[in-house]
Amino acid sequence: MSLENEIAVYARELPKLIPQSGRFVLIHGDEVVDTFPDYKAALRAGYEKFGLEPFLVKMIQAVEQVHCFTRDLSPCRI
């Protein structure tokens, strides 16, 4: 189960969502359901409306932050 469709909807709708930057958008299928002031509220609404069906909650940002992760880490020794 991937969220490729929901991510494409986000990219398509981003120009309309930019005025709400910093809020969180709830997307299900091809539909932008609503925006919310915080992640928790958007996630709660997603589970209430769609249960275990896939949905996307994403912060609205004009410029995406880049996150870098590596698997080349030494084990933590305590």
Secondary structure as GFF3:
##gff-version 3
##sequence-region A 1 78
A	DSSP	alpha_helix	4	17	.	.	.	ID=ss1
A	DSSP	three_ten_helix	18	20	.	.	.	ID=ss2
A	DSSP	beta_strand	24	28	.	.	.	ID=ss3
A	DSSP	beta_strand	31	36	.	.	.	ID=ss4
A	DSSP	alpha_helix	39	50	.	.	.	ID=ss5
A	DSSP	beta_strand	56	59	.	.	.	ID=ss6
###
